[in-house]
Amino acid sequence: MGWNMSVTAISLQNLDVSYGTTKVVQGVNIEVAEGESFALVGESGSGKSTILRAIAGLAPDWTGAISVLGAARGHQVDRDFATRCQMVFQDPYGSLHPRKTVDAVLSEPLLVHGFGNRSARVAEMLAAVGLDQRFRFRFPHQLSGGQRQRVAIARALMLEPKVMLLDEPTSALDVSVQAEILNLLKKLRRQQGLTYLMVTHNLPVVSFMCDRMAIMQKGRVVEIAPATALHDGSFTDPYSQSLYAASGGNPDRKDQP
């Protein structure tokens, strides 16, 4: 799968993020190439999701430098940023408005940003995420968890961003549905030339979806490794090695969706 190391899609330089007086991310430096799928892994509370929230503008108390597709991210609301980068959340039910139809949910970003041809774009994106047009005027409570996550992915893609932030996008779903959503994300990345920065605690997901990963512990990146390290165990940091061992070593035997 092609990714271009000479073009940086996401750059984090000396990133610190705080909640109140608590510093939850410290000194993070990561470069994600255009077209790459990059994972943030580590135990719960290691700061993975906080990094995504800082990039997305949802955790405003940060210092350092964040840039996406060469454009620096400020601390203010940045309307243009939404056309470059979007986030898909863990809980597809909590992230969709309960009293808005799928059509309204998907049309809203287009309305806000003044895009025309909305009806055709909604129909096109429903098809792209594998949902029949009959879902268009349903409400979130009328959909299964997997269908709701497909709608959330479609909503994130409405403005044609090239960078997607994925926060445990399958962990709230039934195991039987997780593989479907991972396969969909893999297909969309290929078809639309997307760059993924993905938070997960699930090493088999990294093995299936990603090119490289940053292993995080207590708010810091302890190692950046290729996904192939999940096959040959070539981690150098003791914490990374312990995570790998705890996952049972080579994840392929329980991997492929």
Residue pairs with C-beta under 8 A, 6 or more apart in sequence:
1 35
1 37
1 189
1 190
1 211
2 35
3 33
3 34
3 35
3 36
3 37
3 195
3 211
4 33
4 34
4 35
5 33
6 33
7 33
7 34
8 31
8 32
8 33
8 34
8 67
8 70
9 32
9 33
9 34
9 35
9 36
9 68
9 69
9 162
9 163
9 195
10 30
10 31
10 32
10 38
10 55
10 66
10 67
10 68
10 163
10 195
10 197
11 30
11 31
11 32
11 65
11 66
11 67
11 68
12 28
12 29
12 30
12 31
12 51
12 55
12 64
12 65
12 66
13 29
13 64
13 65
13 66
14 27
14 28
14 29
14 63
14 64
14 65
15 25
15 27
15 28
15 29
15 51
15 54
15 62
15 63
15 64
15 65
15 66
16 23
16 25
16 26
16 27
16 28
16 62
16 63
16 64
17 23
17 24
17 25
17 47
17 50
17 51
17 53
17 54
17 59
17 61
17 62
18 24
18 61
18 62
19 50
19 59
19 61
23 219
24 47
24 50
24 219
25 47
25 50
25 51
25 54
25 62
25 219
25 220
26 47
26 219
26 220
27 220
28 47
28 51
28 64
28 214
28 220
28 221
29 221
30 38
30 214
30 221
30 224
32 38
32 195
32 197
33 195
34 69
34 162
34 195
35 193
35 194
35 195
36 195
36 196
36 211
36 212
37 189
37 195
37 196
37 198
37 209
37 210
37 211
38 195
38 196
38 197
38 198
38 210
38 211
38 212
38 213
38 214
39 198
39 199
39 200
39 205
39 206
39 209
39 210
39 212
39 213
39 214
39 227
40 48
40 51
40 52
40 197
40 198
40 199
40 200
40 213
40 214
40 216
41 48
41 200
41 201
41 203
41 206
41 213
41 214
41 215
41 216
41 243
42 48
42 201
42 215
42 216
42 217
42 243
43 201
43 217
43 243
44 201
46 216
46 217
46 218
46 219
47 216
47 218
47 219
47 220
48 199
48 216
49 167
49 168
49 199
50 59
51 199
52 87
52 165
52 167
52 197
52 199
53 59
54 62
54 66
55 66
55 68
55 73
55 85
55 165
55 197
56 85
56 87
56 165
57 73
57 77
57 78
57 81
58 87
60 75
62 75
65 72
66 72
66 73
67 73
68 81
68 84
68 85
68 163
69 84
69 85
69 162
69 163
71 80
71 81
71 84
73 81
79 113
82 109
82 113
82 159
82 161
83 113
83 159
83 160
83 161
84 161
84 162
84 163
85 161
85 162
85 163
85 164
85 165
86 156
86 157
86 159
86 161
86 163
86 164
86 165
87 156
87 164
87 165
87 166
87 167
88 95
88 149
88 152
88 153
88 156
88 164
88 165
88 166
88 167
88 169
89 95
89 152
89 167
89 169
90 167
90 168
90 169
90 171
90 172
91 172
92 140
92 145
92 148
92 149
92 151
92 152
92 172
92 173
93 140
93 145
93 148
93 172
95 152
96 105
96 140
96 148
96 151
96 152
96 155
97 104
97 105
97 140
98 139
98 140
98 141
99 139
100 108
100 139
100 140
101 136
101 137
101 138
101 139
102 126
102 131
102 135
102 136
102 137
102 138
102 139
102 140
102 143
102 151
103 122
103 136
103 137
105 140
105 151
105 155
106 121
106 122
106 125
106 126
106 151
106 154
106 155
106 158
107 118
107 122
108 155
109 115
109 155
109 158
109 159
110 118
110 121
110 122
110 158
110 159
111 118
113 159
115 121
115 158
115 159
121 158
122 136
122 158
123 133
123 136
125 154
125 157
125 158
126 132
126 133
126 135
126 136
126 154
127 133
128 154
128 157
128 188
128 191
129 150
129 151
129 153
129 154
129 157
129 184
129 188
130 150
130 184
131 147
131 150
131 151
131 154
135 143
135 147
135 151
140 148
140 151
143 151
144 177
145 172
145 173
145 174
145 177
146 173
146 174
146 177
146 180
146 181
149 169
149 170
149 172
149 173
149 177
149 181
150 181
150 184
153 169
153 181
153 184
153 185
153 188
156 164
157 164
157 188
157 192
160 192
161 194
162 192
162 193
162 194
162 195
163 194
163 195
163 197
164 194
164 195
164 196
164 197
165 197
165 198
166 185
166 196
166 197
166 198
166 199
167 199
168 199
168 200
168 201
169 181
169 185
169 198
170 177
170 178
170 181
170 182
170 205
171 178
171 200
171 201
171 202
173 181
178 257
179 257
180 257
182 205
182 208
182 209
182 257
183 257
185 196
185 209
186 208
186 209
188 194
189 196
196 209
196 210
198 205
198 206
198 209
198 210
200 206
203 230
203 243
203 244
203 247
203 251
204 247
204 251
204 252
204 254
204 255
206 213
206 227
206 230
207 227
207 230
207 231
207 251
207 252
207 255
208 255
208 256
208 257
210 227
211 226
211 227
212 224
212 225
212 226
212 227
213 224
213 225
213 226
213 227
213 229
214 221
214 223
214 224
215 221
215 222
215 223
215 224
215 225
215 235
215 237
215 239
215 240
215 243
216 222
217 239
222 237
222 239
222 240
223 235
223 236
223 237
223 239
223 240
225 234
225 235
225 236
225 240
228 234
229 235
229 240
229 244
230 244
230 250
230 251
231 250
231 252
233 241
233 244
233 249
233 250
235 241
235 244
248 254
